[in-house]
Amino acid sequence: MVSETDRDGTTWYECDLCGLTFDSREEATEHESRCDAEEPSYIQ
């Protein structure tokens, strides 16, 4: 599921599995369908 969050007057969409945020619901939903619920490997 994707949660809608408002920060600094901007709406963000957050993946409930891993917490990544996106500026469009479509991107967040697409990401969530592939999400393995782990932190992304590119975040060190």
C-alpha positions as CSV (number, residue, x, y, z in Angstrom):
1,M,0.0,0.0,0.0
2,V,1.1,3.6,-0.6
3,S,0.6,6.3,2.0
4,E,0.2,10.0,1.1
5,T,2.3,12.4,3.1
6,D,2.4,16.2,3.1
7,R,5.8,17.8,3.7
8,D,6.6,21.5,3.3
9,G,3.5,22.0,1.2
10,T,4.3,19.2,-1.2
11,T,2.5,15.8,-1.4
12,W,4.7,12.7,-1.3
13,Y,3.8,9.1,-1.7
14,E,5.5,6.6,0.5
15,C,6.0,2.9,0.0
16,D,4.7,1.2,3.2
17,L,7.1,-1.7,2.7
18,C,10.4,0.1,2.7
19,G,9.7,3.8,3.3
20,L,11.0,5.3,0.0
21,T,9.1,8.4,-1.0
22,F,8.0,9.5,-4.5
23,D,6.5,12.6,-5.9
24,S,3.8,10.7,-7.9
25,R,1.4,8.0,-6.8
26,E,2.0,6.1,-10.1
27,E,5.8,5.8,-9.4
28,A,5.2,4.8,-5.8
29,T,2.7,2.1,-6.8
30,E,5.0,0.8,-9.5
31,H,7.9,0.7,-7.1
32,E,5.8,-1.1,-4.4
33,S,4.8,-3.9,-6.9
34,R,8.6,-4.7,-7.2
35,C,9.7,-3.8,-3.6
36,D,11.4,-6.5,-1.6
37,A,10.9,-4.5,1.6
38,E,14.6,-4.0,2.1
39,E,16.5,-0.7,2.0
40,P,17.7,0.1,-1.5
41,S,21.2,-1.0,-2.3
42,Y,22.2,2.5,-3.5
43,I,21.6,4.0,0.0
44,Q,24.8,3.6,2.0
